[in-house]
Each structure stands twice: as C-alpha cells, then as structure tokens.
C-alpha cells in the first residue's frame, strides 16, 4: 500500500482537510465498488454526480475523498482533497498508484474516427512478428503474450489503463499499442500518460450526441497532440483536412503521412483486387491482404510508426505482406455458389462510404451489391439519415435493420434512416427489423456473382436490446446459413 501523500504527487490541490500520512489500499470512483481504506474520487457526471455518493463511499470504508468542492458536512477521520478537475486527479492518482507504468514502456496511441482498431491491431501483429514483446489496448480486447481479455470501452478508465500497463511491465512487455477515443481524451482518461508516438488517422461525423458540434469533437482530438511531450512523435494523416491542424501546437516532433500529397511517408495503390492490394510505400512495392484506399492509409500509418521506432524498412514491408485483416474489418467470405459476403464494422457515414466505394471500385458492374445496415440506439441521431442516404446511393439493394437499438424502438431508428433516402432510391429499400432475419434475406437474394455487405457490427458478438446484451455473432449466423444453402 502507498501513503496518501505519495499518490497525490503532481495532483493540483486547491485545499486539503485531514491526514495525508495514511495508507491507501486502492482507488475507486464508483461508490458501489469501494473497499475499506480506499480513496474515493467523486467525478462530475451528466446524470449523476460523484459527490452525491460520498456518504455511501465513507460508510463502506473509504478514508480519503477527492472532490471539486469539499462538503459542508463534517466527517470524522476522513481526509478531503479539493481539486479543480476530478478526472485529471483520478488520472494522476492512478498513474502514481501503479508507479507511472507508461514511463517504463513504449506507449503508442492511435486516434481518429475510423481506422484506430485496424492500425493498432496491425502494429501489434507487426511488432510481434518482428520478435518484440507487445501489448494491445483496443476496442476489441486487451492482450499481451497469451493473455486476452475483452474490453468494455475503446479507451478504458485511468485505473484500468494503469493496471493493464503495470501487468505488461511485470511481463517485460516493450511496446503497447493503444486506441485513444475522443471520450477518453475529453474525460482525461489518458491525462499524464507518457506516449512515445501519437497518431492521427482521420476525422468524420461521429459521437456528436456527446460532443455536440464537429468543432468540439475536432478540438478534443487535438488535446491528445497538445499534451504529447517533446521527446514524442506526432504523426498525422494530412489527407484529412484536419491533419495539419492536429500538429499546430504540439511540442512533439511532427511527422506526416499521405496517399495523395507530399509527406514524410507516402503510399500509392498500384493494383487492387478482392484478394488484396499492391502498394508502393516510399518507393518500395508491397503486397497486402487488406483492401481499400482507407486500408492503404492504415497500412501506411503502421509503416510510418514502425520506421519512427527504428525498425528496418525492408523487414517492415516483408511482415506487412503477411498480415491479415483485423476481425470484422472488410472480411471477405467466399461462398461456393452464392457470391461474396463482406462483414465490416463501418458504423459512421464516412466509414460506410469508404467501404462501399472500395467495393464499387472492384466490381465489374454486373454484380448486384446488397447492403445490410442499421444504426445504434440512444446515440448520435443526426447521422442516421446520412447513413441511409449513403447506403442507398452506393448500393443496388439495401436492407435497413437493427444494429444495437438499446432502449430505442428499432422501427423508429429505421424510419430516421429512411429520411435520408432520395426518391429515386426508395425502390431499393427493404425494411426488416430483426437483424438475423435481415441477414437470412440478404443471403437468399445473392446469386453466384453478387456481393453482400453486412455493415455496422463487425467483430461484435452481441446485440444490445433494452439494456441487455444478447449473444449475436454474425460470422456464426452466416456460417450456419451458408451450410444450409450450399
């Protein structure tokens, strides 16, 4: 156990009450999970405020409380610490509790609307194949060596992050690749972490239910780069119009990558097929199993990070040629009689458009392109008609269905998607609320040369309905359907 004064190192304190020379058994910001001799950090929230649960936390054995305003009520033998920002305090305290593990590992953070999971996962696989001890913190999982655990958030809370990093250090992991979400940045989950490289992928319409405006969403992403230290690299995709903006105020070493413009790292697509692409990266050709211009950008980002971390160029390219697509990201399933089925996680307008454009670039025009798509409930409602418009514009047939409806009526979500469909595309639309039935219908529409895109859920193995996560694995569903058809 550490003393309270030790874990408060570098915390910006406004005032304190009580003894700082007491031993703290652990940290918690959830009053339901506190344990005896814990420190409780009262976080502000949109629905509930942590200060409302101070009494409960103390009743359960908490001996120190961090809050943005010390209560007027008097408590015996409880230390109170007033701060201006509880979220930042939580991050710093978590770093200190676990001996600042990000200082002992090469931590690489990837942010952007699309491509975070693919880029982080490919970096993990590349460095692993190069013989390095590596870890991954992503939307899909937390993993290192033979350990793999599911994650509930793209960027975990500061306690979890430091626990993960500490476990990696105990296992002598050298590199950790981590997805950095806008929520994680805004809520200061990554505050005080020592990143060696920060990567900006792109920015498009997403999470505007949370950030309210695109400008706020963009500015939150920029905070990540503003906080990078001088010794770090800030690597940015300048094909995105926000790419140079991310680099404006960073003190880190600025590096760029691009498919379309002059940059420190460049790539171009030489050939593209449903089996992969031939790329030229900084004048060296490499074949990759991944498909689409957006994946060319992802691969280039991987190459750039590996070069910045001093790996050999030819060795990087050799290993890149062997890497497979990340689960649920443009995964092509070839059937014997019923054409191609593609599963992709695309759940934003830009991601969906990129996937459909990639398919349309590859097809001969004789095939029918069928898209199955839904939108999540209780989330950014403004993107629903945009998703509907894109799906109907770039597909021959579209089935609107459920995604993760959560606490919303999926019929209303589908109705919102239909609002974006132009009059001349209305005849393309089918509405099937039950997602499994929609997949069955899509497969039955397929003939031998047709293409079915199932978008939105990708790697997810559940469907969230009325607050309950139900098992729902599209790969298993398709395998079952194909076995019956063929």
Secondary structure, 3 states (H helix, E strand, C coil): CEEHHHHCCCCCEEEEECCCCCEECEEECCCCCCCCCEEEECCCCCCCCHHHHHHHHHHCCCCEEEECCCCCCCCCCCEEEEECCHHHHHHHHHHHHCCCHHHCCEEEEEECCCCHHHHHHHHHHHHHHCCCCEEEECCCEEEECCEEEECCCCCCCHHHHHHHHHHHHHCCCCEEEEECCHHHHHCCCCCCCCEEEEEECCCCCCCHHHHCCHHHHHHHHHHHHHCCCCCCEEEEECCCCCHHHHHCCCCCEEEEEECCCCCCEEEEEEEEECCEEEEEECCEEEEECCCCHHHHHHHHHHHHHHHHCCCCHHHHHHHHCCCCCCCCCCEEEECCCCCEEEEECCCCHHHHHHHHHHHHHHCCCCCCEEEEECCCCCCCCCHHHHHHHHHHHHCCEEEECCCCCECCCHHHHHHHHHCCCCHHHHHHEEECCCHHHHHHHHHHHCCCCCEEEEECCCCCCEEEECCEEEECCHHHHHHHHHHHHC
